[in-house]
Amino acid sequence: MIDYRGLREEAFDANMKLFELQLVLFTFGNASAVDRHNGVFAIKPSGVLYKNLSPEKMVIVDYNGETVSGDLRPSSDTNTHAVLYKHWTSIGGIVHTHSTYATAWAQSQKDIPIMGTTHADYIAIDVPCVPVMQDAMIGGNYEHETGVQIINYFISKSYAPTEIEMVTMSNHAPFTWGDNVEKAVHNSALLEQIAKIAWLTKSINPQAPKLKQSLINKHFQRKHGKDAYYGQDKD
């Protein structure tokens, strides 16, 4: 029998970090970490308070959302994670929260506009708000179809999940991901901050213009371009 302790600990640590960062309340939200070699991921159990979580309570599921190991029912959002892992093989971790400002933008059904350099340091476009699903999708396998809706939206916009690692889902809440779950948590915190700053900016000046393209390019490329110079050399 495969020992998934390391994977469970990785998912547990990520979920607790969400709580520490105040991106989740009570039982809201979830984080998952994937094991590509074994084709499974660990995710928070459904409806369990963060204060009651432990590595042992993380549930191991496959890319079809079926439980492989664990005594508890996995998160109700498991099938969304499963679809994203199955189709986006480059990602190693996923986070879903109902953080206040990002969720408010989701409920407004609006992209989060790129208003300043804080935003441009991490994503060079407006944070996408994925359109609300059709009734047939909502009435079907809802969580599975949520993942399908995100993927189809990315296809329609020619977005790459390695370049755009955060979205909001119309009338729902944010999803983020990364090459590991730690990066997905990082992106979740960034998204909430970007959402908050954009809301404050528009509250102060509803006519405030979006950041001009030359500043978008400069700030994004200095961190992520081939000639990036932000930070220290990796070696």
C-alpha positions in Angstrom: 0.0 0.0 0.0 1.3 3.5 -0.9 2.1 5.8 1.9 0.6 9.2 1.2 1.8 10.8 4.4 4.0 13.4 2.6 1.2 14.4 0.2 -1.3 14.7 3.1 1.1 16.9 5.1 1.6 19.1 2.0 -2.1 19.6 1.6 -2.7 20.1 5.3 0.0 22.7 5.5 -1.5 24.6 2.6 -5.0 24.5 4.1 -3.7 25.8 7.4 -1.8 28.6 5.6 -5.1 29.8 4.0 -6.5 30.0 7.5 -3.5 31.8 8.9 -3.7 34.3 6.0 -7.4 34.8 6.8 -8.4 33.8 3.3 -11.0 31.3 4.7 -13.5 31.1 7.5 -15.1 28.2 9.3 -15.1 25.4 6.7 -14.9 27.7 3.6 -12.5 26.8 0.8 -10.0 24.1 0.2 -6.4 23.5 -1.0 -5.1 20.4 -2.8 -1.7 19.0 -3.7 -1.1 16.6 -6.5 1.1 13.5 -6.8 1.6 13.2 -10.6 3.6 9.9 -10.3 0.7 8.1 -8.6 -2.1 10.0 -10.3 -3.8 11.3 -7.1 -4.2 14.4 -5.1 -4.8 15.2 -1.4 -7.6 17.6 -0.5 -9.3 18.9 2.6 -12.3 16.9 3.8 -15.8 18.4 3.4 -17.3 20.5 6.1 -14.5 20.1 8.7 -13.4 23.1 10.6 -9.9 24.2 10.0 -9.1 24.0 13.7 -10.0 20.3 13.6 -7.9 19.4 10.6 -4.8 17.2 10.7 -2.6 15.6 8.0 -4.4 12.2 8.6 -7.8 13.8 7.7 -6.7 14.8 4.2 -8.4 12.7 1.6 -6.6 11.1 -1.3 -8.6 11.0 -4.5 -7.8 10.2 -8.2 -8.4 12.4 -11.3 -12.0 11.1 -11.5 -12.7 12.4 -8.0 -12.9 8.9 -6.5 -11.5 8.4 -3.0 -8.4 6.3 -3.0 -7.5 6.6 0.7 -9.2 8.3 3.7 -12.1 7.9 6.0 -13.8 11.2 5.4 -15.7 12.6 2.5 -13.5 14.9 0.4 -14.3 18.5 -0.3 -17.5 19.2 -2.3 -15.2 21.0 -4.8 -13.1 17.8 -5.4 -14.4 17.3 -8.9 -13.4 20.8 -9.9 -9.8 20.1 -8.8 -9.9 16.7 -10.5 -10.9 18.2 -13.9 -8.2 20.8 -13.7 -5.5 18.3 -12.7 -6.6 15.9 -15.4 -6.5 18.5 -18.2 -3.8 20.8 -17.0 -0.8 18.5 -16.4 1.5 21.4 -15.6 -0.1 22.4 -12.3 0.8 20.9 -9.0 -1.6 22.6 -6.5 -5.0 24.2 -6.5 -6.7 26.6 -4.0 -10.3 27.7 -3.8 -11.4 30.3 -1.3 -14.3 32.7 -0.7 -12.0 35.5 0.3 -13.9 38.8 0.6 -12.7 41.1 -2.1 -12.0 38.4 -4.8 -15.4 37.0 -4.2 -17.1 40.4 -4.4 -15.6 40.8 -7.9 -16.8 37.3 -8.8 -20.3 38.2 -7.6 -20.1 41.4 -9.7 -19.3 39.2 -12.8 -16.5 41.6 -13.6 -12.8 41.0 -14.4 -10.5 42.6 -11.9 -9.0 45.5 -13.8 -5.3 46.0 -14.0 -5.1 49.4 -12.3 -1.5 49.5 -11.1 1.9 48.1 -10.9 1.1 45.8 -7.9 -1.2 43.9 -10.2 1.2 44.0 -13.2 4.0 42.5 -11.1 2.2 39.2 -11.2 -0.3 39.1 -14.1 -0.2 41.2 -17.2 -4.0 41.3 -17.9 -7.2 41.8 -16.0 -7.8 38.9 -13.7 -10.4 36.9 -15.7 -13.9 36.4 -14.4 -15.2 33.1 -15.9 -18.8 33.5 -17.2 -21.6 32.0 -15.3 -22.5 28.4 -16.4 -25.6 27.5 -18.3 -28.5 25.9 -16.4 -27.8 22.4 -17.9 -24.3 22.5 -16.5 -25.5 23.8 -13.1 -28.1 21.0 -13.0 -25.7 18.3 -14.0 -22.4 17.4 -12.3 -22.0 20.9 -11.0 -18.5 20.7 -9.6 -17.1 18.8 -12.6 -18.7 21.4 -14.9 -17.2 24.2 -13.0 -13.8 22.9 -13.9 -14.9 22.4 -17.5 -16.2 26.0 -17.7 -12.8 27.3 -16.5 -10.9 25.2 -19.0 -13.2 26.1 -21.9 -12.9 29.8 -21.1 -9.1 29.5 -21.2 -9.3 27.8 -24.5 -11.6 30.5 -25.9 -9.2 33.2 -24.8 -6.0 31.3 -25.8 -4.8 31.6 -22.1 -2.2 29.2 -20.8 -2.6 28.0 -17.2 1.1 28.4 -16.6 0.8 32.1 -17.4 -2.6 33.0 -15.9 -2.8 31.3 -12.5 -5.8 33.0 -11.0 -9.5 33.5 -11.9 -12.8 34.3 -10.3 -15.9 32.3 -11.2 -19.0 34.4 -11.8 -21.3 34.5 -8.8 -19.0 32.1 -7.0 -15.5 32.7 -5.8 -11.8 32.6 -6.8 -9.6 29.7 -7.9 -5.9 29.8 -8.1 -3.2 27.3 -8.9 0.6 26.9 -9.4 3.3 24.4 -10.1 2.9 23.4 -6.4 0.3 24.0 -3.7 2.5 26.5 -1.9 2.5 28.6 -5.1 -1.3 28.2 -5.4 -1.7 29.6 -1.8 0.7 32.4 -2.6 -1.4 33.2 -5.7 -4.6 33.2 -3.6 -3.2 35.8 -1.2 -2.0 37.9 -4.1 -5.4 37.7 -5.8 -7.1 38.9 -2.7 -4.8 41.8 -2.3 -5.1 42.8 -6.0 -8.9 42.6 -5.7 -8.9 44.8 -2.6 -6.7 47.4 -4.1 -8.7 47.5 -7.3 -12.0 47.9 -5.4 -10.5 50.7 -3.3 -9.1 52.5 -6.4 -12.5 52.4 -8.1 -14.2 53.6 -4.9 -11.9 56.6 -4.7 -12.2 57.4 -8.5 -14.7 55.4 -10.5 -13.2 56.9 -13.7 -9.6 55.9 -12.8 -7.9 54.6 -16.0 -6.3 51.2 -16.2 -2.5 51.0 -16.1 -0.9 51.9 -19.5 0.6 49.1 -21.5 4.2 50.3 -21.2 4.0 50.1 -17.4 2.3 46.7 -17.6 5.1 45.4 -19.8 7.8 46.8 -17.7 6.6 45.5 -14.3 5.7 42.1 -15.6 8.8 41.5 -17.6 11.2 42.7 -14.9 9.9 39.8 -12.8 9.0 37.2 -15.3 10.7 38.0 -18.6 13.8 36.4 -20.1 15.8 39.4 -18.8 14.1 39.6 -15.4 16.2 41.3 -12.8 13.9 41.4 -9.8 15.2 39.4 -6.7 18.4 37.3 -6.4 20.0 34.7 -8.6 18.6 31.3 -7.9 22.0 29.7 -7.4 
